Amino acid sequence: MPFYLGERQQDDPESATESHHQMLWSILGSKEAAHDSMVYSYRHGFSAFAAKLTDSQVNQLSELPEVVHVIRDQIYELQTTRTWDYLKHTSTHPNNLLNQTNMGDKVIIGVIDSGIWPESESFNDNGLGPIPKSWKGSCESKQSFNGSTVCNRKLIGAKYFASGLLNGADESNLDTTEDPEYVSPRDFNGHGTHVAATAAGSFVPDASYLTLGRGIARGGAPKARIAMYKACWHSSTSGTAGCSAADLLKAMDEAIHDGVDVLSLSLSFPPLFPEVDTRNPVAVGAFHAVAKGIPVVCAAGNTGPASQTVTNTAPWVITVAATTQDRSFPTLITLGNNVTIVSQAMYQDVDVDFIGLVYPEGPEASNETFSGVCEELSENPARIIKDKFVLCFTTSTDYGTVLNAASNVQKLGGYGVIVAKNPGHQLGTCGAVPCLAVDYELGTDILFYIRSTRSPVAKIQPTRTLVGLPVATKVATFSSRGPSSISPAILKPDIAAPGVNILAATSPNDVFNDKGFTMKSGTSMSTPIVSGIVALLKSLHPHWSPAAIRSAIVTTAWRTDPSGEPIFADGSNRKLADPFDYGGGLVNSEKAAKPGLVYDMGVNDYVLYLCSIGYTDSSISRLVSKKTTCANPRPSVLDLNLPSITIPNLGKEVTITRTVTNVGPVDSVYKAVIEAPMGVNVTVTPNTLVFNGKTIKLSFKVRVLTNHRVNTGYYFGSLTWTDSRHNVVIPLSVRTQVLQRYYDEN
């Protein structure tokens, strides 16, 4: 259980650890008991320790004046060639971001995940210069991982953290016959390897998955250095990787000390806790990283498309949603009536000539069970399934439903399965059984054909790769959505990036491994795309704060796809995407490098935010290591200098303040362009901003007034500052609440 003491008070890490032992000693009665109880001493980025204690001992420690937080340990979950061309993040022009930064050669990305497979070709160090002098970390050697030989000028750091997860148990419990793992920085399931390669993998030619998506694989910052902090551990029984809160905090503390420039966390925790809650260690660790100038990039979560599901909502982190890209994997199904259906699959066998096609249904008077529901295929008689393609329907978007349907068809002697489902944006193979996905409309077309003939048949062609138009960009169904239920006035997610069928390196233990590569989907996969871009921006603008970098990314994002077509948001009903789906939009690295203006913030701004949500003066003081007294009345959360304006409860007129900093041409004139949300009046004062050599920061006020006379949902618009060369866009999200705190279920 971690005990958080705030900003470290001692410059000497050993003195910090000794003070932690003395605090435990005062409760436990002996120095030996204090040492035995200690799990971790956090002593670099902040002052804290993790210890094994009884409830009564926890209560005693929590009463000590030095203790800011008591954090009960929690288990977090990990969230998974065309991508960079699609985002126009290329090196084809000498002034492109990649070339201006030498592809991130001097930047270090710290990845907190499930470890790394260092022998992957994605981590070769060909063409890399010396390790940056700022680096203070190391590569540990443990089971199947010799840090002195597997680390190089690409992978410059590798550590692992498991004491929190083990909670006093022996490390041998991590690696069992039933649940194999590597008790070292080595990655078992491939998640961390995939994430690290996506952020900063080296160039690997002729990469593909099952011959699909073939091309040159690389990361967003292909010459950036990688430091892996393994804090997430594979479990074969649960099928997921668990990450202890204590281990995550220790990993972040070590990363801050080691000298990483960017932190990337492709993980989330389903129960949502506010930043002031003791059970949100990622927000606490990220606060200290950001206070030291280290941007922290986090996954939005994979529990979409329902609203208010977004995680990692602290205003000091960059929260990333997931989209598709302009690539798909069409697989042609030709029915016996010569009608061709285009399904999605990853089927790479030979052409299948016409074979039987069945939808399980039988006469009502039959004593046998027939079901065309995918989850119930095992209940059908084997004789109707044998040697046939089976059509089934499901309401699930989980790819596990497809896998289970294929497995049940195989057990009954069937040839393959066609699953009609809502879009879930997760494709893969089903072993030896062909599995194809269609939507309900196409599934119904196939069903009507089956019912129209006595001997329905179909033939299947191998999957192809389709790139470019007419493939549309969509926010993935699984991508968690805003608004934030913790702080509704803080727009989350911040930004979106491709996170569907991302090709990158993996571990040989990955069941979907194909010659060292695989395709994975999730906000885990979109997060390192943004992390790689953040690393390049950090290299290009080393003096920019994490908030300035986040602002540059949000205000320059595409609100259409790169070809100019609209971005949709998938769910039970497909709709045009809005800020709660993708924040500012789809990340645009080249525009982010030259944003014109930024909405900057620092620790003092975050202190005002903490005051606005009710943190006590004493807790804030310990957090920031100086006496802090919140104003009375407390500041408005609406005035936090975010690159967005979100008003969740507009009743009376409100006036909001924002400040922009000129990072473009010294002499610049910007004019305001307002796209007001429906039924809302928005005015900006002044509506012209004039910058020169003496004036680099200017403030403006935004007056918002509703015309609605009833409680509404959210309406969306934008505020743009333009000088004809730069368009600095922030999203506006406004909900009218004539009757406050009212739940309308009518």
Secondary structure as the mmCIF struct_conf table of DSSP 4:
data_model
#
loop_
_struct_conf.conf_type_id
_struct_conf.id
_struct_conf.beg_label_comp_id
_struct_conf.beg_label_asym_id
_struct_conf.beg_label_seq_id
_struct_conf.end_label_comp_id
_struct_conf.end_label_asym_id
_struct_conf.end_label_seq_id
STRN STRN1 PRO A 2 GLY A 6
BEND BEND1 GLU A 7 GLU A 7
BEND BEND2 ASP A 11 ASP A 12
HELX_RH_AL_P HELX_RH_AL_P1 PRO A 13 LEU A 28
BEND BEND3 GLY A 29 SER A 30
HELX_RH_AL_P HELX_RH_AL_P2 LYS A 31 SER A 37
STRN STRN2 MET A 38 TYR A 42
BEND BEND4 HIS A 44 PHE A 46
STRN STRN3 SER A 47 ALA A 51
HELX_RH_AL_P HELX_RH_AL_P3 ASP A 55 SER A 62
TURN_TY1_P TURN_TY1_P1 GLU A 63 GLU A 63
BEND BEND5 LEU A 64 LEU A 64
TURN_TY1_P TURN_TY1_P2 PRO A 65 GLU A 66
STRN STRN4 HIS A 69 VAL A 70
STRN STRN5 ILE A 75 LEU A 78
HELX_RH_AL_P HELX_RH_AL_P4 THR A 83 TYR A 86
TURN_TY1_P TURN_TY1_P3 LEU A 87 LYS A 88
BEND BEND6 SER A 91 HIS A 93
TURN_TY1_P TURN_TY1_P4 PRO A 94 ASN A 95
BEND BEND7 ASN A 96 ASN A 96
HELX_RH_AL_P HELX_RH_AL_P5 LEU A 97 GLN A 100
TURN_TY1_P TURN_TY1_P5 THR A 101 THR A 101
HELX_RH_3T_P HELX_RH_3T_P1 ASN A 102 GLY A 104
TURN_TY1_P TURN_TY1_P6 ASP A 105 LYS A 106
STRN STRN6 ILE A 108 ASP A 113
BEND BEND8 SER A 114 SER A 114
STRN STRN7 ILE A 116 ILE A 116
TURN_TY1_P TURN_TY1_P7 PRO A 118 GLU A 119
BEND BEND9 SER A 120 SER A 120
HELX_RH_3T_P HELX_RH_3T_P2 GLU A 121 PHE A 123
TURN_TY1_P TURN_TY1_P8 ASN A 126 GLY A 127
HELX_LH_PP_P HELX_LH_PP_P1 PRO A 130 PRO A 132
TURN_TY1_P TURN_TY1_P9 LYS A 133 SER A 134
STRN STRN8 CYS A 139 CYS A 139
STRN STRN9 LYS A 142 LYS A 142
TURN_TY1_P TURN_TY1_P10 GLN A 143 SER A 144
STRN STRN10 PHE A 145 PHE A 145
HELX_RH_AL_P HELX_RH_AL_P6 GLY A 147 VAL A 150
BEND BEND10 ARG A 153 LYS A 154
STRN STRN11 LEU A 155 TYR A 160
HELX_RH_AL_P HELX_RH_AL_P7 SER A 163 LEU A 166
TURN_TY1_P TURN_TY1_P11 ASN A 167 GLY A 168
HELX_RH_3T_P HELX_RH_3T_P3 GLU A 171 LEU A 174
BEND BEND11 ASP A 175 ASP A 175
BEND BEND12 THR A 177 ASP A 179
BEND BEND13 VAL A 183 PRO A 185
STRN STRN12 ARG A 186 ARG A 186
BEND BEND14 PHE A 188 GLY A 190
HELX_RH_AL_P HELX_RH_AL_P8 HIS A 191 ALA A 200
HELX_LH_PP_P HELX_LH_PP_P2 GLY A 201 PHE A 203
STRN STRN13 VAL A 204 TYR A 209
TURN_TY1_P TURN_TY1_P12 LEU A 210 THR A 211
STRN STRN14 LEU A 212 ALA A 217
BEND BEND15 GLY A 220 ALA A 221
TURN_TY1_P TURN_TY1_P13 PRO A 222 LYS A 223
BEND BEND16 ALA A 224 ALA A 224
STRN STRN15 ARG A 225 LYS A 230
STRN STRN16 CYS A 232 SER A 235
TURN_TY1_P TURN_TY1_P14 SER A 236 GLY A 239
STRN STRN17 THR A 240 SER A 244
HELX_RH_AL_P HELX_RH_AL_P9 ALA A 245 ASP A 258
TURN_TY1_P TURN_TY1_P15 GLY A 259 GLY A 259
BEND BEND17 ASP A 261 ASP A 261
STRN STRN18 VAL A 262 LEU A 265
STRN STRN19 LEU A 267 SER A 268
BEND BEND18 PRO A 270 PRO A 271
TURN_TY1_P TURN_TY1_P16 GLU A 275 VAL A 276
BEND BEND19 ASP A 277 ASP A 277
TURN_TY1_P TURN_TY1_P17 THR A 278 ARG A 279
HELX_RH_AL_P HELX_RH_AL_P10 PRO A 281 ALA A 291
TURN_TY1_P TURN_TY1_P18 LYS A 292 GLY A 293
STRN STRN20 VAL A 296 ALA A 299
BEND BEND20 ASN A 302 ASN A 302
TURN_TY1_P TURN_TY1_P19 GLY A 304 PRO A 305
BEND BEND21 ALA A 306 ALA A 306
TURN_TY1_P TURN_TY1_P20 SER A 307 GLN A 308
TURN_TY1_P TURN_TY1_P21 PRO A 315 TRP A 316
BEND BEND22 VAL A 317 VAL A 317
STRN STRN21 ILE A 318 THR A 323
BEND BEND23 ASP A 326 ASP A 326
STRN STRN22 ARG A 327 SER A 328
STRN STRN23 PRO A 330 LEU A 335
TURN_TY1_P TURN_TY1_P22 GLY A 336 ASN A 337
BEND BEND24 ASN A 338 ASN A 338
STRN STRN24 THR A 340 GLN A 344
BEND BEND25 ASP A 349 ASP A 349
HELX_LH_PP_P HELX_LH_PP_P3 VAL A 350 ASP A 351
STRN STRN25 VAL A 352 VAL A 358
TURN_TY1_P TURN_TY1_P23 GLU A 364 ALA A 365
BEND BEND26 ASN A 367 GLU A 368
STRN STRN26 VAL A 373 VAL A 373
HELX_RH_3T_P HELX_RH_3T_P4 CYS A 374 GLU A 379
BEND BEND27 ASN A 380 ASN A 380
HELX_RH_AL_P HELX_RH_AL_P11 ALA A 382 ILE A 385
TURN_TY1_P TURN_TY1_P24 LYS A 386 ASP A 387
BEND BEND28 LYS A 388 LYS A 388
STRN STRN27 PHE A 389 PHE A 393
BEND BEND29 THR A 395 THR A 395
HELX_RH_AL_P HELX_RH_AL_P12 TYR A 399 LYS A 411
TURN_TY1_P TURN_TY1_P25 LEU A 412 GLY A 413
STRN STRN28 GLY A 416 ALA A 420
TURN_TY1_P TURN_TY1_P26 GLY A 431 ALA A 432
BEND BEND30 VAL A 433 VAL A 433
STRN STRN29 CYS A 435 VAL A 438
HELX_RH_AL_P HELX_RH_AL_P13 TYR A 440 SER A 452
BEND BEND31 ARG A 454 SER A 455
STRN STRN30 VAL A 457 ILE A 460
STRN STRN31 LEU A 466 VAL A 467
BEND BEND32 GLY A 468 GLY A 468
TURN_TY1_P TURN_TY1_P27 LEU A 469 PRO A 470
HELX_LH_PP_P HELX_LH_PP_P4 VAL A 471 THR A 473
STRN STRN32 LYS A 474 VAL A 475
TURN_TY1_P TURN_TY1_P28 THR A 477 PHE A 478
BEND BEND33 SER A 479 SER A 479
BEND BEND34 PRO A 483 PRO A 483
BEND BEND35 SER A 485 ILE A 486
TURN_TY1_P TURN_TY1_P29 PRO A 488 ALA A 489
BEND BEND36 ILE A 490 ILE A 490
STRN STRN33 ILE A 495 PRO A 498
BEND BEND37 VAL A 500 ASN A 501
STRN STRN34 ILE A 502 ALA A 505
TURN_TY1_P TURN_TY1_P30 PRO A 508 ASN A 509
TURN_TY1_P TURN_TY1_P31 VAL A 511 PHE A 512
STRN STRN35 ASP A 514 ASP A 514
TURN_TY1_P TURN_TY1_P32 LYS A 515 GLY A 516
STRN STRN36 PHE A 517 LYS A 520
BEND BEND38 GLY A 522 GLY A 522
HELX_RH_AL_P HELX_RH_AL_P14 THR A 523 LEU A 540
TURN_TY1_P TURN_TY1_P33 PRO A 542 HIS A 543
HELX_RH_AL_P HELX_RH_AL_P15 PRO A 546 THR A 555
TURN_TY1_P TURN_TY1_P34 THR A 556 THR A 556
STRN STRN37 TRP A 558 TRP A 558
BEND BEND39 ARG A 559 ARG A 559
STRN STRN38 THR A 560 THR A 560
TURN_TY1_P TURN_TY1_P35 PRO A 562 SER A 563
BEND BEND40 GLY A 564 GLY A 564
HELX_LH_PP_P HELX_LH_PP_P5 GLU A 565 GLU A 565
STRN STRN39 PRO A 566 PRO A 566
HELX_LH_PP_P HELX_LH_PP_P6 ILE A 567 ILE A 567
STRN STRN40 PHE A 568 ALA A 569
BEND BEND41 GLY A 571 ASN A 573
STRN STRN41 LYS A 575 LEU A 576
HELX_RH_AL_P HELX_RH_AL_P16 PRO A 579 TYR A 582
TURN_TY1_P TURN_TY1_P36 GLY A 583 GLY A 584
STRN STRN42 LEU A 586 LEU A 586
HELX_RH_AL_P HELX_RH_AL_P17 SER A 589 ALA A 592
TURN_TY1_P TURN_TY1_P37 ALA A 593 ALA A 593
BEND BEND42 LYS A 594 LYS A 594
BEND BEND43 GLY A 596 GLY A 596
STRN STRN43 LEU A 597 VAL A 598
HELX_RH_AL_P HELX_RH_AL_P18 VAL A 603 SER A 612
TURN_TY1_P TURN_TY1_P38 ILE A 613 GLY A 614
HELX_RH_AL_P HELX_RH_AL_P19 ASP A 617 VAL A 624
TURN_TY1_P TURN_TY1_P39 SER A 625 SER A 625
BEND BEND44 LYS A 626 LYS A 626
BEND BEND45 ASN A 632 PRO A 633
HELX_LH_PP_P HELX_LH_PP_P7 ARG A 634 SER A 636
HELX_RH_3T_P HELX_RH_3T_P5 VAL A 637 ASP A 639
BEND BEND46 LEU A 640 LEU A 640
BEND BEND47 PRO A 643 SER A 644
STRN STRN44 ILE A 645 LEU A 650
BEND BEND48 LYS A 652 LYS A 652
STRN STRN45 VAL A 654 ASN A 662
BEND BEND49 GLY A 664 GLY A 664
BEND BEND50 VAL A 666 ASP A 667
STRN STRN46 SER A 668 GLU A 675
HELX_LH_PP_P HELX_LH_PP_P8 ALA A 676 PRO A 677
TURN_TY1_P TURN_TY1_P40 MET A 678 GLY A 679
STRN STRN47 VAL A 680 THR A 685
BEND BEND51 PRO A 686 ASN A 687
STRN STRN48 THR A 688 PHE A 691
BEND BEND52 GLY A 693 LYS A 694
STRN STRN49 LYS A 697 THR A 706
BEND BEND53 ARG A 709 VAL A 710
STRN STRN50 TYR A 714 THR A 722
BEND BEND54 SER A 724 ARG A 725
STRN STRN51 ASN A 727 THR A 736
BEND BEND55 VAL A 738 LEU A 739
TURN_TY1_P TURN_TY1_P41 GLN A 740 ARG A 741
#
